[in-house]
Amino acid sequence: MDPIQSQTQQQNSPQQPTQSNSNLPPSQPPTDNKKPLFLILLFLFAIVVVVTVVIFLAYPKAPSSNRGETVNPPILSPTESVSQEEQDLQKIDLGDIDKDLQDIQADVEQL
């Protein structure tokens, strides 16, 4: 084996302790961490439920239609709004539409 490789392997290899530690207690098996996680998730779910209930109780209920009362929306005159829209449309300058269409036709024929 090459001396450089042997030095590299010696440096990379973990060094084992030569002395036994008999004073340390035996290692304990890992504990089950599912219970605290479950409790945290349960707590968060309970908070979401409480916040949802508070929000629904804070807003007033919609009026019930069981009373037999009907509310009619106000009737607006459509002629006033149409005439104003038509006047606005008449003010728009579109230029020469026929000339624009002829230019487009000429471009299409060139393709």
C-alpha positions as CSV (number, residue, x, y, z in Angstrom):
1,M,0.0,0.0,0.0
2,D,1.1,3.5,-0.7
3,P,2.4,5.4,2.4
4,I,0.2,8.4,1.5
5,Q,-2.9,6.2,1.4
6,S,-2.1,4.6,4.7
7,Q,-1.7,8.0,6.3
8,T,-5.0,9.1,4.9
9,Q,-6.8,6.0,6.1
10,Q,-5.3,6.4,9.6
11,Q,-6.5,10.0,9.7
12,N,-10.0,9.2,8.4
13,S,-10.5,6.1,10.7
14,P,-12.2,6.9,13.9
15,Q,-10.0,6.4,16.9
16,Q,-11.4,3.8,19.3
17,P,-11.0,4.6,23.0
18,T,-8.6,2.2,24.6
19,Q,-10.1,2.5,28.1
20,S,-13.4,1.0,28.9
21,N,-15.9,3.3,30.6
22,S,-17.5,1.0,33.1
23,N,-18.8,3.9,35.2
24,L,-21.4,5.0,32.6
25,P,-24.9,3.5,33.0
26,P,-26.1,1.4,30.1
27,S,-27.8,3.3,27.3
28,Q,-31.5,3.5,27.5
29,P,-33.8,2.6,24.6
30,P,-35.1,5.6,22.7
31,T,-38.3,7.0,24.1
32,D,-41.5,7.2,22.1
33,N,-41.9,10.9,20.9
34,K,-45.4,10.3,19.4
35,K,-47.3,11.3,22.5
36,P,-46.0,15.0,22.7
37,L,-46.5,15.4,19.0
38,F,-50.0,14.1,19.2
39,L,-50.7,16.5,22.1
40,I,-49.4,19.5,20.2
41,L,-51.5,18.6,17.1
42,L,-54.6,18.1,19.3
43,F,-53.9,21.5,20.9
44,L,-53.6,23.2,17.5
45,F,-56.8,21.6,16.3
46,A,-58.6,22.7,19.4
47,I,-57.4,26.3,18.8
48,V,-58.6,26.2,15.2
49,V,-62.1,24.9,16.3
50,V,-62.4,27.6,19.0
51,V,-61.4,30.4,16.5
52,T,-63.9,29.1,14.0
53,V,-66.7,29.1,16.5
54,V,-65.8,32.6,17.7
55,I,-65.8,33.9,14.1
56,F,-69.2,32.4,13.4
57,L,-70.7,33.8,16.6
58,A,-69.2,37.2,16.0
59,Y,-71.0,37.8,12.6
60,P,-74.7,38.4,12.7
61,K,-76.9,35.8,11.1
62,A,-78.3,36.4,7.7
63,P,-81.9,37.4,7.6
64,S,-84.2,34.5,7.4
65,S,-86.5,34.2,4.4
66,N,-89.0,32.1,6.4
67,R,-90.9,35.2,7.5
68,G,-92.7,35.5,4.2
69,E,-91.2,39.0,3.6
70,T,-89.8,39.7,0.2
71,V,-87.5,42.5,-0.5
72,N,-87.6,43.9,-4.0
73,P,-84.5,45.7,-5.3
74,P,-85.1,49.2,-6.5
75,I,-85.9,49.5,-10.2
76,L,-83.6,51.7,-12.2
77,S,-84.4,53.3,-15.4
78,P,-82.4,51.5,-18.1
79,T,-82.9,54.3,-20.7
80,E,-80.8,56.8,-18.8
81,S,-77.8,54.5,-18.4
82,V,-78.1,53.3,-22.1
83,S,-78.2,56.8,-23.5
84,Q,-75.2,57.8,-21.5
85,E,-73.3,54.7,-22.7
86,E,-74.2,55.4,-26.3
87,Q,-73.0,58.9,-26.0
88,D,-69.7,57.7,-24.6
89,L,-69.4,55.2,-27.5
90,Q,-70.1,57.9,-30.1
91,K,-67.2,60.0,-28.7
92,I,-64.6,57.2,-29.3
93,D,-62.5,57.7,-32.4
94,L,-61.7,54.4,-34.1
95,G,-60.1,55.9,-37.1
96,D,-60.6,54.4,-40.6
97,I,-61.6,50.8,-39.9
98,D,-61.9,49.9,-43.7
99,K,-58.3,50.9,-44.3
100,D,-57.1,48.9,-41.3
101,L,-58.9,45.8,-42.6
102,Q,-57.4,46.3,-46.1
103,D,-53.9,46.5,-44.5
104,I,-54.5,43.3,-42.6
105,Q,-55.8,41.6,-45.8
106,A,-52.7,42.7,-47.7
107,D,-50.5,41.3,-44.9
108,V,-52.3,38.0,-45.0
109,E,-51.9,37.7,-48.8
110,Q,-48.2,38.3,-48.5
111,L,-47.9,35.2,-46.2
